[in-house]
Amino acid sequence: MRNTEKKNMQRKLDELKRITGLSFSLDLPDTTDLPEAEAEETESYLLHQLDSLIASYKEVNSKEAIYKKWITGDLETHELIHTAKRLHVSLSDPRAVFLVESKETMNNSVMAILKHAFPDTSHVWLVPMSSCQLAIVYTFTEEVSEETLDSTAYLVMDLLNTEALIQVNVAFSAVTGHLNQLPDAYQEASLALNVGRIFYPGQYVYPYNKLGIGRLIYGLSKERCSAYLQEVIGTDSPSFFQPETVHVINCFLDNNLNIAETTRRLHMHRNTLIYRLEQIQKETGLDIRQFHDAMTIKTVLFVFNYMKNL
């Protein structure tokens, strides 16, 4: 093996020792009797294998990879404590998990924008969970209120809307008191994201503690949902819940069953709205102008949306 290749090989072995703490040696083949082209190919192969080993170790043991294992609970307690000490991370700081999700792939520009907004990498960890989902673990230095969590979520959403030009949904967990509680916080934020996406499509920020009736419905079997719809409106696949009809229903409910305010918001004539509401009553047997029936039809919409997403 030529001196240049030997030096390159030794440099790579030194790099492996630096990042792993382990010493490596290679039993190098004798290439002196091989044709020059074949010898070069063999040496190039060995160097490539060392490069792959170094890159693989760095990827698996990078900060982002370790943070992801902390979040998903893929480490035993002793491993968590060991890696936390190695990265100089406190075990007992208050932390919350924010989950950011987009229908589009979140590229490097998204990470660059968030790193610029949150430059303190010791207190804010950006952890890609998939091509379309990112976890932000926020470490707080003092007691934090729900308003602070909410404003942080809206800050992330507005930032990516305006600078990255992508629409995102953001859910967040309660504040945890210990590093080993991050998996619970991640599950809490995931639940908020799933429930919010299904039951509150007009919203883009989903707090862990404001999921309402969606939390109750989420997780029900398809059979139970079907039985409920059959009982209340006589069918489990109501074809009359078209997007325009649903929009009218939601607008009427959001405006406290006020016909005048709803017509103003929808830019619709009063008689047209009344006709639409009467059609809904004819199809469902529920008079949405009455409070009790209005609440029932709201629940029906929740269950119907959930069944579509099963």
C-alpha positions as CSV (number, residue, x, y, z in Angstrom):
1,M,0.0,0.0,0.0
2,R,1.3,3.4,-0.9
3,N,2.3,5.9,1.7
4,T,-0.4,8.4,0.8
5,E,-3.1,5.7,1.2
6,K,-1.6,4.6,4.5
7,K,-1.7,8.1,5.8
8,N,-5.4,8.5,4.7
9,M,-6.2,5.2,6.3
10,Q,-4.6,6.2,9.6
11,R,-6.4,9.5,9.6
12,K,-9.7,7.8,9.3
13,L,-8.8,5.3,12.0
14,D,-7.9,8.3,14.3
15,E,-11.3,9.9,13.4
16,L,-13.1,6.6,14.4
17,K,-11.2,6.6,17.7
18,R,-12.1,10.2,18.4
19,I,-15.8,9.8,17.8
20,T,-16.2,6.3,19.4
21,G,-13.5,6.2,22.0
22,L,-12.4,2.9,20.7
23,S,-9.1,2.0,19.0
24,F,-9.2,0.2,15.6
25,S,-6.6,-1.6,13.6
26,L,-6.7,-3.1,10.1
27,D,-5.1,-6.2,8.8
28,L,-4.3,-4.7,5.4
29,P,-3.9,-7.0,2.4
30,D,-0.6,-7.1,0.6
31,T,-1.1,-5.3,-2.7
32,T,2.5,-5.2,-3.8
33,D,2.1,-8.1,-6.2
34,L,-1.1,-6.9,-7.6
35,P,-1.4,-4.9,-10.9
36,E,-1.5,-1.1,-10.1
37,A,-5.1,-0.7,-11.2
38,E,-6.3,-3.6,-9.0
39,A,-4.2,-2.3,-6.0
40,E,-5.7,1.1,-6.3
41,E,-9.2,-0.3,-6.5
42,T,-8.6,-2.4,-3.3
43,E,-7.2,0.6,-1.4
44,S,-10.1,2.8,-2.6
45,Y,-12.6,0.2,-1.4
46,L,-11.1,0.1,2.1
47,L,-11.1,3.9,2.3
48,H,-14.7,4.0,1.2
49,Q,-15.7,1.4,3.8
50,L,-14.1,3.5,6.5
51,D,-15.8,6.6,5.3
52,S,-19.2,4.8,5.4
53,L,-18.5,3.5,8.9
54,I,-17.6,7.0,10.2
55,A,-20.7,8.6,8.5
56,S,-23.0,5.9,9.8
57,Y,-21.7,6.3,13.4
58,K,-22.1,10.0,13.3
59,E,-25.6,9.8,11.9
60,V,-26.8,7.3,14.6
61,N,-25.0,9.1,17.4
62,S,-25.6,12.7,16.3
63,K,-27.4,15.1,18.7
64,E,-30.5,15.0,16.6
65,A,-30.5,11.2,16.6
66,I,-30.1,11.1,20.4
67,Y,-32.8,13.7,20.9
68,K,-35.2,11.7,18.7
69,K,-34.5,8.6,20.8
70,W,-35.2,10.6,24.0
71,I,-38.5,11.9,22.5
72,T,-39.7,8.5,21.2
73,G,-38.6,6.6,24.3
74,D,-36.1,4.3,22.5
75,L,-33.5,4.5,25.2
76,E,-33.4,2.6,28.5
77,T,-33.1,4.8,31.6
78,H,-29.4,4.2,32.1
79,E,-28.7,5.0,28.4
80,L,-30.7,8.2,28.7
81,I,-28.7,9.3,31.8
82,H,-25.4,8.4,30.1
83,T,-26.2,10.3,26.9
84,A,-27.6,13.3,28.8
85,K,-24.3,13.5,30.8
86,R,-22.3,13.2,27.6
87,L,-24.3,16.1,26.0
88,H,-24.3,18.1,29.2
89,V,-28.1,18.2,29.3
90,S,-29.9,18.6,32.7
91,L,-32.3,15.8,33.5
92,S,-34.8,18.0,35.5
93,D,-35.4,21.2,33.5
94,P,-39.0,22.0,32.5
95,R,-39.6,21.2,28.9
96,A,-42.5,21.1,26.4
97,V,-42.8,19.3,23.0
98,F,-44.1,21.2,20.0
99,L,-45.0,19.2,17.0
100,V,-45.0,21.0,13.6
101,E,-46.6,19.3,10.6
102,S,-46.9,20.3,7.0
103,K,-48.5,18.7,4.0
104,E,-45.3,19.5,2.1
105,T,-41.8,18.3,2.7
106,M,-40.0,20.5,5.2
107,N,-36.6,21.2,3.5
108,N,-33.4,22.7,4.8
109,S,-34.7,26.3,4.5
110,V,-37.4,25.5,7.2
111,M,-34.6,24.3,9.6
112,A,-32.5,27.4,8.8
113,I,-35.5,29.7,9.5
114,L,-36.2,28.0,12.9
115,K,-32.5,27.9,13.8
116,H,-32.3,31.7,13.2
117,A,-35.4,32.2,15.3
118,F,-34.2,29.9,18.1
119,P,-30.4,30.3,18.1
120,D,-29.9,28.9,21.6
121,T,-29.4,25.2,20.8
122,S,-29.0,24.3,24.4
123,H,-32.6,25.2,25.2
124,V,-34.3,24.6,21.9
125,W,-33.8,21.3,20.0
126,L,-35.1,20.9,16.5
127,V,-35.6,17.3,15.8
128,P,-36.9,16.0,12.4
129,M,-39.4,13.2,13.0
130,S,-40.2,12.6,9.3
131,S,-40.0,14.5,6.0
132,C,-43.2,16.4,6.9
133,Q,-43.1,16.5,10.7
134,L,-40.7,18.3,13.1
135,A,-40.5,18.2,16.9
136,I,-39.3,21.2,18.8
137,V,-38.3,20.5,22.4
138,Y,-38.3,23.8,24.3
139,T,-36.5,24.0,27.6
140,F,-37.7,26.8,29.9
141,T,-35.5,28.6,32.5
142,E,-38.5,29.5,34.7
143,E,-42.1,28.6,35.4
144,V,-44.1,28.8,32.2
145,S,-47.8,29.7,31.6
146,E,-50.2,28.3,29.1
147,E,-50.2,31.7,27.4
148,T,-46.4,31.3,26.8
149,L,-46.9,27.9,25.3
150,D,-49.7,29.2,23.1
151,S,-47.7,32.2,21.9
152,T,-44.7,30.1,21.1
153,A,-46.8,27.8,18.9
154,Y,-48.3,30.7,17.1
155,L,-44.8,32.2,16.6
156,V,-43.7,29.0,14.9
157,M,-46.8,28.9,12.7
158,D,-46.6,32.5,11.7
159,L,-42.8,32.3,11.0
160,L,-43.1,29.4,8.7
161,N,-46.2,30.8,7.0
162,T,-44.5,34.1,6.2
163,E,-40.9,33.1,5.7
164,A,-41.0,29.5,4.5
165,L,-44.3,30.0,2.7
166,I,-45.7,26.8,3.9
167,Q,-48.9,26.1,5.9
168,V,-48.3,24.2,9.1
169,N,-50.2,22.8,12.0
170,V,-48.7,23.1,15.5
171,A,-49.6,21.0,18.6
172,F,-48.0,21.2,22.0
173,S,-47.8,19.2,25.2
174,A,-47.9,20.1,28.8
175,V,-44.6,21.1,30.5
176,T,-42.7,18.1,31.8
177,G,-40.4,18.1,34.8
178,H,-37.9,15.4,33.8
179,L,-36.1,14.2,30.7
180,N,-37.6,10.7,30.9
181,Q,-41.1,12.2,30.6
182,L,-40.4,13.5,27.0
183,P,-42.0,10.3,25.4
184,D,-45.3,11.1,27.3
185,A,-45.1,14.7,26.2
186,Y,-44.5,13.6,22.6
187,Q,-47.5,11.2,22.7
188,E,-49.6,14.1,24.2
189,A,-48.6,16.4,21.4
190,S,-49.2,13.7,18.8
191,L,-52.7,13.1,20.1
192,A,-53.4,16.9,20.0
193,L,-52.2,17.1,16.4
194,N,-54.3,14.1,15.3
195,V,-57.4,15.3,17.1
196,G,-57.0,18.8,15.9
197,R,-56.4,17.9,12.3
198,I,-59.6,15.8,12.2
199,F,-62.0,17.7,14.4
200,Y,-60.9,21.3,14.1
201,P,-59.8,21.8,10.5
202,G,-60.3,25.6,10.7
203,Q,-57.6,25.8,13.4
204,Y,-53.9,25.5,13.0
205,V,-52.7,25.5,16.7
206,Y,-53.8,22.6,19.0
207,P,-53.1,22.9,22.7
208,Y,-52.9,19.6,24.6
209,N,-55.6,20.6,27.0
210,K,-58.2,22.1,24.7
211,L,-59.3,19.2,22.5
212,G,-62.9,19.2,23.7
213,I,-65.3,16.6,22.5
214,G,-62.7,15.5,19.9
215,R,-60.7,13.8,22.6
216,L,-63.8,11.7,23.6
217,I,-64.6,10.6,20.0
218,Y,-61.0,10.0,19.0
219,G,-60.2,6.3,19.4
220,L,-63.8,5.1,19.1
221,S,-64.3,2.1,16.8
222,K,-65.8,2.5,13.4
223,E,-68.7,0.3,14.5
224,R,-69.6,2.5,17.4
225,C,-69.5,5.6,15.3
226,S,-71.6,4.0,12.6
227,A,-74.2,2.9,15.3
228,Y,-74.3,6.5,16.6
229,L,-75.0,8.0,13.2
230,Q,-77.6,5.4,12.4
231,E,-79.4,6.1,15.7
232,V,-79.3,9.9,15.4
233,I,-79.8,10.6,11.6
234,G,-80.7,7.2,10.2
235,T,-77.6,6.6,8.1
236,D,-73.9,6.3,8.6
237,S,-73.0,7.8,5.3
238,P,-75.0,11.0,4.9
239,S,-74.4,12.2,1.4
240,F,-76.0,15.6,2.1
241,F,-73.0,16.7,4.2
242,Q,-71.2,18.3,1.3
243,P,-68.5,20.9,2.0
244,E,-70.8,23.8,1.2
245,T,-73.5,22.5,3.6
246,V,-70.9,21.8,6.3
247,H,-69.6,25.4,5.9
248,V,-73.1,26.8,6.4
249,I,-73.6,24.6,9.5
250,N,-70.3,25.6,11.0
251,C,-70.8,29.3,10.3
252,F,-74.3,29.2,11.8
253,L,-73.0,27.5,15.0
254,D,-70.0,29.8,15.2
255,N,-72.4,32.8,15.2
256,N,-74.5,31.4,18.1
257,L,-77.4,30.4,15.9
258,N,-77.9,34.0,14.8
259,I,-79.4,34.2,11.4
260,A,-78.6,37.9,10.7
261,E,-75.0,37.5,11.6
262,T,-74.6,34.3,9.6
263,T,-76.1,35.8,6.5
264,R,-73.7,38.7,6.8
265,R,-70.7,36.4,7.2
266,L,-71.8,34.2,4.3
267,H,-72.9,37.1,2.1
268,M,-76.2,35.2,1.7
269,H,-79.8,36.4,1.6
270,R,-81.8,35.6,4.7
271,N,-84.4,33.6,2.9
272,T,-81.7,31.5,1.2
273,L,-80.1,30.7,4.6
274,I,-83.5,29.7,6.1
275,Y,-84.1,27.5,3.1
276,R,-80.8,25.8,3.6
277,L,-81.5,25.3,7.3
278,E,-84.9,23.8,6.5
279,Q,-83.2,21.4,4.0
280,I,-80.8,20.3,6.7
281,Q,-83.8,19.6,9.0
282,K,-85.5,17.7,6.3
283,E,-82.5,15.4,5.7
284,T,-81.5,14.9,9.3
285,G,-84.6,15.4,11.3
286,L,-82.7,18.0,13.4
287,D,-83.7,21.6,13.6
288,I,-80.3,23.4,13.8
289,R,-82.1,26.6,14.9
290,Q,-82.8,24.8,18.2
291,F,-80.0,24.7,20.7
292,H,-80.3,21.0,21.6
293,D,-80.5,19.9,17.9
294,A,-77.6,22.3,17.0
295,M,-75.4,20.5,19.6
296,T,-76.5,17.1,18.3
297,I,-75.7,18.0,14.7
298,K,-72.3,19.4,15.7
299,T,-71.5,16.0,17.3
300,V,-72.7,14.3,14.2
301,L,-70.3,16.3,12.1
302,F,-67.5,15.4,14.5
303,V,-68.2,11.7,14.3
304,F,-68.7,11.9,10.5
305,N,-65.3,13.6,10.0
306,Y,-63.7,11.1,12.3
307,M,-65.1,8.1,10.3
308,K,-63.8,9.6,7.1
309,N,-60.3,9.7,8.6
310,L,-60.3,6.2,10.0
